[in-house]
Amino acid sequence: MKLIIHGGFFSESSTSDDTKIAKQKALEEIVMRSYEYLKTHTASETVVYAVTQLENDILFNAGTGSQIQSDGKIRMSAALMDGETQKMSGVINIEAVKNPIEVAALLMQQDDRILGGSGATNFARANGFEYFSTEISQRKQEFEAKLKATGTGTVGCVALDKDGKIAVATSTGGKGFEIPGRISDSATVAGNYANAFCGVSMTGVGEDIVSNATAVKIVTRVTDGMQLKDAFAKTFNELLPYDGFAGAIAIDHNGTIYHQDSHPSMVYASFDGTEFQVFE
């Protein structure tokens, strides 16, 4: 069993040591809890569990910590992909829901598995997801005041379970102060993709990640026989012509854990049952 999570880039928030330490500590606790959960759950169940915890932490730009858009509202996106079934589900620009990834997980059971805007929000309400106020609290206002939106905030998880199954989940509050209606990479195969060979979750500037089809390229190259680190190298090199801003985490079917970012300062944590690591 293997697990890796990411919490976006330090550059999305205050670069103070206190913020860095707080993010690292939060990731350490979440990855360890999630690994314990993985012992008795599937990869798909575990990535939802891990991302839900990340959405619940105001330090990260997802769920309760999401940035506001240019009209002062919070709209979030999230996706889940099961590597065994190769089914993907997600929500785009959902509003007033505490945990978008849980709505995405419920959609996995539907014929229509990716919903956007009011359709996503209405589906959540119809299925018992209570209204969650996204009014900016005083604490949140202080936090937002430290943010100069760079479009680099997302959270995600990749898991390999005891049966060798891979899953990936990704969630974001957007890049901050964007035009309402903007679609990020998180609920697309560019930002969240898995099959039986590999799973990848992305963070960074959504437009750059979509332009490069980053996650699906890495997974496809691993599927075609390329080593994971080589698939990363080739795909990240393809970001260079436009200085693409991206970071990725991955696990392949051999249990190899890998991560890379194009602009160092991304925060990750992983655990494989014996070795714990936090990356920055």
Short mmCIF file of the C-alpha atoms (twelve columns), coordinates in Angstrom:
data_MODEL
# 
_entry.id   MODEL 
# 
loop_
_atom_site.group_PDB 
_atom_site.id 
_atom_site.type_symbol 
_atom_site.label_atom_id 
_atom_site.label_alt_id 
_atom_site.label_comp_id 
_atom_site.label_asym_id 
_atom_site.label_seq_id 
_atom_site.Cartn_x 
_atom_site.Cartn_y 
_atom_site.Cartn_z 
_atom_site.pdbx_PDB_model_num 
ATOM 1   C CA . MET A 1   0.000   0.000  0.000   1 
ATOM 2   C CA . LYS A 2   1.250   3.464  -0.902  1 
ATOM 3   C CA . LEU A 3   -0.151  6.976  -0.448  1 
ATOM 4   C CA . ILE A 4   0.883   10.475 -1.490  1 
ATOM 5   C CA . ILE A 5   -0.920  13.802 -1.036  1 
ATOM 6   C CA . HIS A 6   -0.244  17.378 -2.091  1 
ATOM 7   C CA . GLY A 7   -1.379  20.734 -0.793  1 
ATOM 8   C CA . GLY A 8   -0.467  23.112 -3.592  1 
ATOM 9   C CA . PHE A 9   2.406   25.562 -3.608  1 
ATOM 10  C CA . PHE A 10  3.757   27.627 -0.743  1 
ATOM 11  C CA . SER A 11  3.768   30.574 -3.144  1 
ATOM 12  C CA . GLU A 12  -0.021  30.632 -3.143  1 
ATOM 13  C CA . SER A 13  -0.008  31.929 0.428   1 
ATOM 14  C CA . SER A 14  2.113   33.757 2.912   1 
ATOM 15  C CA . THR A 15  5.655   32.492 2.577   1 
ATOM 16  C CA . SER A 16  6.268   32.860 6.308   1 
ATOM 17  C CA . ASP A 17  7.924   29.988 8.112   1 
ATOM 18  C CA . ASP A 18  4.839   29.639 10.297  1 
ATOM 19  C CA . THR A 19  2.639   28.971 7.262   1 
ATOM 20  C CA . LYS A 20  5.095   26.458 5.832   1 
ATOM 21  C CA . ILE A 21  5.358   24.610 9.130   1 
ATOM 22  C CA . ALA A 22  1.580   24.596 9.564   1 
ATOM 23  C CA . LYS A 23  1.055   23.140 6.078   1 
ATOM 24  C CA . GLN A 24  3.715   20.505 6.584   1 
ATOM 25  C CA . LYS A 25  2.264   19.494 9.945   1 
ATOM 26  C CA . ALA A 26  -1.246  19.281 8.513   1 
ATOM 27  C CA . LEU A 27  -0.067  17.119 5.612   1 
ATOM 28  C CA . GLU A 28  1.845   14.850 7.972   1 
ATOM 29  C CA . GLU A 29  -1.238  14.237 10.091  1 
ATOM 30  C CA . ILE A 30  -3.538  13.754 7.098   1 
ATOM 31  C CA . VAL A 31  -1.254  11.333 5.255   1 
ATOM 32  C CA . MET A 32  -0.820  9.192  8.370   1 
ATOM 33  C CA . ARG A 33  -4.547  9.091  9.132   1 
ATOM 34  C CA . SER A 34  -5.292  8.317  5.507   1 
ATOM 35  C CA . TYR A 35  -2.784  5.474  5.424   1 
ATOM 36  C CA . GLU A 36  -4.463  3.910  8.440   1 
ATOM 37  C CA . TYR A 37  -7.777  4.262  6.595   1 
ATOM 38  C CA . LEU A 38  -6.255  2.639  3.490   1 
ATOM 39  C CA . LYS A 39  -5.568  -0.536 5.473   1 
ATOM 40  C CA . THR A 40  -9.275  -1.359 5.535   1 
ATOM 41  C CA . HIS A 41  -10.594 0.542  2.509   1 
ATOM 42  C CA . THR A 42  -10.140 0.692  -1.248  1 
ATOM 43  C CA . ALA A 43  -7.921  3.163  -3.042  1 
ATOM 44  C CA . SER A 44  -10.988 5.079  -4.286  1 
ATOM 45  C CA . GLU A 45  -12.473 5.336  -0.801  1 
ATOM 46  C CA . THR A 46  -9.136  6.446  0.623   1 
ATOM 47  C CA . VAL A 47  -8.417  9.263  -1.826  1 
ATOM 48  C CA . VAL A 48  -11.859 10.706 -1.091  1 
ATOM 49  C CA . TYR A 49  -11.175 10.399 2.642   1 
ATOM 50  C CA . ALA A 50  -7.800  12.156 2.333   1 
ATOM 51  C CA . VAL A 51  -9.045  14.973 0.107   1 
ATOM 52  C CA . THR A 52  -12.042 15.561 2.393   1 
ATOM 53  C CA . GLN A 53  -9.591  16.265 5.216   1 
ATOM 54  C CA . LEU A 54  -7.618  18.647 3.021   1 
ATOM 55  C CA . GLU A 55  -10.856 20.433 2.080   1 
ATOM 56  C CA . ASN A 56  -11.638 20.851 5.783   1 
ATOM 57  C CA . ASP A 57  -8.364  22.690 6.511   1 
ATOM 58  C CA . ILE A 58  -8.388  26.441 5.849   1 
ATOM 59  C CA . LEU A 59  -4.664  26.350 5.066   1 
ATOM 60  C CA . PHE A 60  -5.392  24.753 1.699   1 
ATOM 61  C CA . ASN A 61  -7.180  26.208 -1.306  1 
ATOM 62  C CA . ALA A 62  -10.052 23.725 -1.472  1 
ATOM 63  C CA . GLY A 63  -13.355 23.300 0.338   1 
ATOM 64  C CA . THR A 64  -13.473 25.539 3.404   1 
ATOM 65  C CA . GLY A 65  -10.189 27.223 2.477   1 
ATOM 66  C CA . SER A 66  -11.202 28.119 -1.080  1 
ATOM 67  C CA . GLN A 67  -10.349 31.477 -2.595  1 
ATOM 68  C CA . ILE A 68  -13.015 33.855 -3.823  1 
ATOM 69  C CA . GLN A 69  -13.729 34.672 -7.455  1 
ATOM 70  C CA . SER A 70  -13.911 38.172 -8.928  1 
ATOM 71  C CA . ASP A 71  -17.593 38.520 -8.007  1 
ATOM 72  C CA . GLY A 72  -16.915 37.687 -4.360  1 
ATOM 73  C CA . LYS A 73  -18.330 34.161 -4.509  1 
ATOM 74  C CA . ILE A 74  -16.624 30.845 -3.856  1 
ATOM 75  C CA . ARG A 75  -16.906 28.166 -6.531  1 
ATOM 76  C CA . MET A 76  -15.078 24.879 -6.268  1 
ATOM 77  C CA . SER A 77  -14.170 21.926 -8.459  1 
ATOM 78  C CA . ALA A 78  -13.206 18.360 -7.620  1 
ATOM 79  C CA . ALA A 79  -12.782 15.000 -9.327  1 
ATOM 80  C CA . LEU A 80  -12.302 11.329 -8.549  1 
ATOM 81  C CA . MET A 81  -10.954 8.656  -10.886 1 
ATOM 82  C CA . ASP A 82  -10.864 4.920  -10.248 1 
ATOM 83  C CA . GLY A 83  -7.979  3.273  -12.053 1 
ATOM 84  C CA . GLU A 84  -9.609  -0.149 -12.117 1 
ATOM 85  C CA . THR A 85  -12.896 0.900  -13.740 1 
ATOM 86  C CA . GLN A 86  -11.338 3.913  -15.487 1 
ATOM 87  C CA . LYS A 87  -14.415 5.893  -14.545 1 
ATOM 88  C CA . MET A 88  -14.062 9.567  -13.627 1 
ATOM 89  C CA . SER A 89  -16.595 11.725 -11.818 1 
ATOM 90  C CA . GLY A 90  -16.505 15.351 -10.793 1 
ATOM 91  C CA . VAL A 91  -18.051 18.714 -10.086 1 
ATOM 92  C CA . ILE A 92  -17.117 22.042 -11.626 1 
ATOM 93  C CA . ASN A 93  -17.862 25.419 -10.045 1 
ATOM 94  C CA . ILE A 94  -20.083 23.974 -7.337  1 
ATOM 95  C CA . GLU A 95  -21.194 26.418 -4.627  1 
ATOM 96  C CA . ALA A 96  -21.954 26.333 -0.895  1 
ATOM 97  C CA . VAL A 97  -20.908 22.713 -0.338  1 
ATOM 98  C CA . LYS A 98  -18.337 21.911 2.330   1 
ATOM 99  C CA . ASN A 99  -16.770 18.922 0.579   1 
ATOM 100 C CA . PRO A 100 -16.999 18.900 -3.227  1 
ATOM 101 C CA . ILE A 101 -14.992 15.677 -3.424  1 
ATOM 102 C CA . GLU A 102 -17.797 13.833 -1.617  1 
ATOM 103 C CA . VAL A 103 -20.279 15.039 -4.233  1 
ATOM 104 C CA . ALA A 104 -17.885 13.844 -6.948  1 
ATOM 105 C CA . ALA A 105 -17.736 10.449 -5.232  1 
ATOM 106 C CA . LEU A 106 -21.528 10.173 -5.196  1 
ATOM 107 C CA . LEU A 107 -21.625 11.012 -8.905  1 
ATOM 108 C CA . MET A 108 -19.495 7.938  -9.612  1 
ATOM 109 C CA . GLN A 109 -22.713 5.937  -9.267  1 
ATOM 110 C CA . GLN A 110 -24.547 8.022  -11.903 1 
ATOM 111 C CA . ASP A 111 -24.726 7.827  -15.679 1 
ATOM 112 C CA . ASP A 112 -23.985 11.565 -15.828 1 
ATOM 113 C CA . ARG A 113 -20.794 11.708 -13.812 1 
ATOM 114 C CA . ILE A 114 -19.475 15.260 -14.279 1 
ATOM 115 C CA . LEU A 115 -21.753 18.185 -13.436 1 
ATOM 116 C CA . GLY A 116 -21.104 21.914 -13.475 1 
ATOM 117 C CA . GLY A 117 -22.444 25.113 -11.940 1 
ATOM 118 C CA . SER A 118 -26.002 25.114 -10.668 1 
ATOM 119 C CA . GLY A 119 -26.496 21.553 -11.893 1 
ATOM 120 C CA . ALA A 120 -23.734 20.337 -9.572  1 
ATOM 121 C CA . THR A 121 -25.050 22.395 -6.661  1 
ATOM 122 C CA . ASN A 122 -28.645 21.231 -7.196  1 
ATOM 123 C CA . PHE A 123 -27.518 17.603 -7.365  1 
ATOM 124 C CA . ALA A 124 -25.723 18.025 -4.050  1 
ATOM 125 C CA . ARG A 125 -28.814 19.512 -2.400  1 
ATOM 126 C CA . ALA A 126 -31.087 16.800 -3.792  1 
ATOM 127 C CA . ASN A 127 -28.808 14.167 -2.328  1 
ATOM 128 C CA . GLY A 128 -28.643 15.507 1.199   1 
ATOM 129 C CA . PHE A 129 -25.603 17.759 1.091   1 
ATOM 130 C CA . GLU A 130 -26.523 20.628 3.383   1 
ATOM 131 C CA . TYR A 131 -25.972 24.271 2.546   1 
ATOM 132 C CA . PHE A 132 -22.547 25.398 3.733   1 
ATOM 133 C CA . SER A 133 -22.103 29.127 4.150   1 
ATOM 134 C CA . THR A 134 -19.194 30.464 2.163   1 
ATOM 135 C CA . GLU A 135 -19.361 33.926 3.677   1 
ATOM 136 C CA . ILE A 136 -15.850 35.087 4.364   1 
ATOM 137 C CA . SER A 137 -15.177 35.029 8.106   1 
ATOM 138 C CA . GLN A 138 -12.852 37.494 9.785   1 
ATOM 139 C CA . ARG A 139 -10.207 34.796 10.000  1 
ATOM 140 C CA . LYS A 140 -10.702 34.006 6.327   1 
ATOM 141 C CA . GLN A 141 -10.497 37.703 5.416   1 
ATOM 142 C CA . GLU A 142 -7.171  37.922 7.200   1 
ATOM 143 C CA . PHE A 143 -5.998  34.806 5.410   1 
ATOM 144 C CA . GLU A 144 -7.175  36.082 2.024   1 
ATOM 145 C CA . ALA A 145 -5.400  39.371 2.628   1 
ATOM 146 C CA . LYS A 146 -2.126  37.450 2.573   1 
ATOM 147 C CA . LEU A 147 -2.960  35.855 -0.758  1 
ATOM 148 C CA . LYS A 148 -1.998  37.390 -4.040  1 
ATOM 149 C CA . ALA A 149 -3.765  34.889 -6.201  1 
ATOM 150 C CA . THR A 150 -1.298  33.028 -8.375  1 
ATOM 151 C CA . GLY A 151 -3.604  30.258 -9.558  1 
ATOM 152 C CA . THR A 152 -1.426  27.587 -7.999  1 
ATOM 153 C CA . GLY A 153 -3.641  26.141 -5.291  1 
ATOM 154 C CA . THR A 154 -5.127  22.654 -5.381  1 
ATOM 155 C CA . VAL A 155 -5.082  19.561 -3.164  1 
ATOM 156 C CA . GLY A 156 -4.925  15.940 -4.202  1 
ATOM 157 C CA . CYS A 157 -4.209  12.335 -3.321  1 
ATOM 158 C CA . VAL A 158 -3.061  9.196  -5.126  1 
ATOM 159 C CA . ALA A 159 -3.379  5.784  -3.460  1 
ATOM 160 C CA . LEU A 160 -2.394  2.201  -4.193  1 
ATOM 161 C CA . ASP A 161 -4.369  -0.274 -2.098  1 
ATOM 162 C CA . LYS A 162 -3.605  -3.785 -0.835  1 
ATOM 163 C CA . ASP A 163 -5.196  -5.281 -3.945  1 
ATOM 164 C CA . GLY A 164 -2.971  -3.275 -6.265  1 
ATOM 165 C CA . LYS A 165 -5.737  -0.885 -7.324  1 
ATOM 166 C CA . ILE A 166 -4.953  2.790  -7.988  1 
ATOM 167 C CA . ALA A 167 -7.191  5.833  -7.537  1 
ATOM 168 C CA . VAL A 168 -6.754  9.593  -7.586  1 
ATOM 169 C CA . ALA A 169 -8.735  12.564 -6.293  1 
ATOM 170 C CA . THR A 170 -8.173  16.303 -6.735  1 
ATOM 171 C CA . SER A 171 -9.982  19.362 -5.371  1 
ATOM 172 C CA . THR A 172 -9.554  23.111 -5.789  1 
ATOM 173 C CA . GLY A 173 -11.013 26.462 -4.853  1 
ATOM 174 C CA . GLY A 174 -9.788  27.946 -8.129  1 
ATOM 175 C CA . LYS A 175 -7.015  30.394 -8.836  1 
ATOM 176 C CA . GLY A 176 -8.658  33.274 -7.001  1 
ATOM 177 C CA . PHE A 177 -10.347 36.390 -8.400  1 
ATOM 178 C CA . GLU A 178 -10.960 34.675 -11.730 1 
ATOM 179 C CA . ILE A 179 -13.824 35.429 -14.110 1 
ATOM 180 C CA . PRO A 180 -16.908 33.506 -12.914 1 
ATOM 181 C CA . GLY A 181 -17.344 30.442 -15.100 1 
ATOM 182 C CA . ARG A 182 -13.655 29.752 -15.502 1 
ATOM 183 C CA . ILE A 183 -12.908 26.012 -15.549 1 
ATOM 184 C CA . SER A 184 -9.756  24.689 -13.908 1 
ATOM 185 C CA . ASP A 185 -7.834  21.521 -14.710 1 
ATOM 186 C CA . SER A 186 -8.878  19.695 -11.540 1 
ATOM 187 C CA . ALA A 187 -12.037 18.079 -12.914 1 
ATOM 188 C CA . THR A 188 -10.444 17.244 -16.271 1 
ATOM 189 C CA . VAL A 189 -8.136  14.422 -17.344 1 
ATOM 190 C CA . ALA A 190 -5.341  17.000 -17.599 1 
ATOM 191 C CA . GLY A 191 -5.372  17.436 -13.832 1 
ATOM 192 C CA . ASN A 192 -6.709  14.162 -12.471 1 
ATOM 193 C CA . TYR A 193 -6.185  10.814 -14.196 1 
ATOM 194 C CA . ALA A 194 -5.662  7.142  -13.364 1 
ATOM 195 C CA . ASN A 195 -5.760  3.679  -14.862 1 
ATOM 196 C CA . ALA A 196 -4.452  0.277  -13.789 1 
ATOM 197 C CA . PHE A 197 -0.860  1.393  -14.432 1 
ATOM 198 C CA . CYS A 198 -0.612  4.831  -12.821 1 
ATOM 199 C CA . GLY A 199 -2.457  7.676  -11.101 1 
ATOM 200 C CA . VAL A 200 -1.592  11.386 -11.227 1 
ATOM 201 C CA . SER A 201 -2.973  14.453 -9.423  1 
ATOM 202 C CA . MET A 202 -1.912  17.944 -10.484 1 
ATOM 203 C CA . THR A 203 -1.657  21.411 -9.010  1 
ATOM 204 C CA . GLY A 204 -0.465  24.670 -10.525 1 
ATOM 205 C CA . VAL A 205 -1.873  27.024 -13.125 1 
ATOM 206 C CA . GLY A 206 -4.861  25.240 -14.629 1 
ATOM 207 C CA . GLU A 207 -4.519  26.786 -18.060 1 
ATOM 208 C CA . ASP A 208 -0.917  25.561 -18.317 1 
ATOM 209 C CA . ILE A 209 -1.841  22.069 -17.153 1 
ATOM 210 C CA . VAL A 210 -4.757  21.809 -19.592 1 
ATOM 211 C CA . SER A 211 -2.632  23.082 -22.480 1 
ATOM 212 C CA . ASN A 212 -0.158  20.291 -21.787 1 
ATOM 213 C CA . ALA A 213 -2.730  17.579 -20.921 1 
ATOM 214 C CA . THR A 214 -0.234  16.798 -18.189 1 
ATOM 215 C CA . ALA A 215 -1.811  14.058 -16.048 1 
ATOM 216 C CA . VAL A 216 -3.158  11.981 -18.907 1 
ATOM 217 C CA . LYS A 217 0.155   12.247 -20.782 1 
ATOM 218 C CA . ILE A 218 2.119   10.909 -17.823 1 
ATOM 219 C CA . VAL A 219 -0.297  8.024  -17.250 1 
ATOM 220 C CA . THR A 220 -0.408  7.134  -20.947 1 
ATOM 221 C CA . ARG A 221 3.372   7.082  -21.194 1 
ATOM 222 C CA . VAL A 222 3.646   4.788  -18.174 1 
ATOM 223 C CA . THR A 223 0.957   2.546  -19.684 1 
ATOM 224 C CA . ASP A 224 3.001   2.352  -22.887 1 
ATOM 225 C CA . GLY A 225 6.025   1.086  -20.944 1 
ATOM 226 C CA . MET A 226 7.929   4.230  -19.989 1 
ATOM 227 C CA . GLN A 227 9.407   4.429  -16.493 1 
ATOM 228 C CA . LEU A 228 7.508   6.818  -14.232 1 
ATOM 229 C CA . LYS A 229 10.399  9.245  -13.767 1 
ATOM 230 C CA . ASP A 230 10.998  9.320  -17.532 1 
ATOM 231 C CA . ALA A 231 7.303   9.947  -18.220 1 
ATOM 232 C CA . PHE A 232 7.472   12.871 -15.810 1 
ATOM 233 C CA . ALA A 233 10.639  14.249 -17.371 1 
ATOM 234 C CA . LYS A 234 9.298   14.146 -20.918 1 
ATOM 235 C CA . THR A 235 5.939   15.640 -19.959 1 
ATOM 236 C CA . PHE A 236 7.399   18.422 -17.837 1 
ATOM 237 C CA . ASN A 237 9.837   19.290 -20.618 1 
ATOM 238 C CA . GLU A 238 6.791   19.955 -22.782 1 
ATOM 239 C CA . LEU A 239 5.786   22.723 -20.356 1 
ATOM 240 C CA . LEU A 240 9.012   24.627 -21.014 1 
ATOM 241 C CA . PRO A 241 8.047   26.502 -24.212 1 
ATOM 242 C CA . TYR A 242 5.501   28.560 -22.263 1 
ATOM 243 C CA . ASP A 243 7.083   28.317 -18.800 1 
ATOM 244 C CA . GLY A 244 4.181   26.184 -17.626 1 
ATOM 245 C CA . PHE A 245 3.541   26.250 -13.876 1 
ATOM 246 C CA . ALA A 246 2.684   22.749 -12.650 1 
ATOM 247 C CA . GLY A 247 3.307   20.182 -9.964  1 
ATOM 248 C CA . ALA A 248 2.314   16.534 -9.901  1 
ATOM 249 C CA . ILE A 249 2.182   13.530 -7.610  1 
ATOM 250 C CA . ALA A 250 1.939   9.936  -8.821  1 
ATOM 251 C CA . ILE A 251 2.046   6.258  -7.928  1 
ATOM 252 C CA . ASP A 252 2.484   3.514  -10.514 1 
ATOM 253 C CA . HIS A 253 1.402   -0.136 -10.435 1 
ATOM 254 C CA . ASN A 254 4.839   -1.181 -9.195  1 
ATOM 255 C CA . GLY A 255 4.372   0.995  -6.115  1 
ATOM 256 C CA . THR A 256 6.779   3.687  -7.254  1 
ATOM 257 C CA . ILE A 257 5.942   7.063  -5.696  1 
ATOM 258 C CA . TYR A 258 7.040   10.116 -7.652  1 
ATOM 259 C CA . HIS A 259 6.550   13.873 -7.704  1 
ATOM 260 C CA . GLN A 260 7.878   16.832 -9.647  1 
ATOM 261 C CA . ASP A 261 7.214   20.541 -9.942  1 
ATOM 262 C CA . SER A 262 8.230   23.065 -12.557 1 
ATOM 263 C CA . HIS A 263 8.594   25.911 -10.038 1 
ATOM 264 C CA . PRO A 264 9.882   24.497 -6.738  1 
ATOM 265 C CA . SER A 265 7.881   25.293 -3.588  1 
ATOM 266 C CA . MET A 266 5.149   22.670 -3.796  1 
ATOM 267 C CA . VAL A 267 4.298   20.761 -0.635  1 
ATOM 268 C CA . TYR A 268 3.769   16.992 -0.602  1 
ATOM 269 C CA . ALA A 269 3.677   14.163 1.907   1 
ATOM 270 C CA . SER A 270 3.868   10.426 1.320   1 
ATOM 271 C CA . PHE A 271 3.862   7.203  3.316   1 
ATOM 272 C CA . ASP A 272 4.500   3.635  2.185   1 
ATOM 273 C CA . GLY A 273 4.040   1.801  5.461   1 
ATOM 274 C CA . THR A 274 7.604   2.237  6.613   1 
ATOM 275 C CA . GLU A 275 8.950   5.562  5.370   1 
ATOM 276 C CA . PHE A 276 7.281   8.941  5.841   1 
ATOM 277 C CA . GLN A 277 8.394   11.931 3.772   1 
ATOM 278 C CA . VAL A 278 7.399   15.591 3.517   1 
ATOM 279 C CA . PHE A 279 8.642   17.427 0.441   1 
ATOM 280 C CA . GLU A 280 8.942   21.149 -0.165  1 
# 
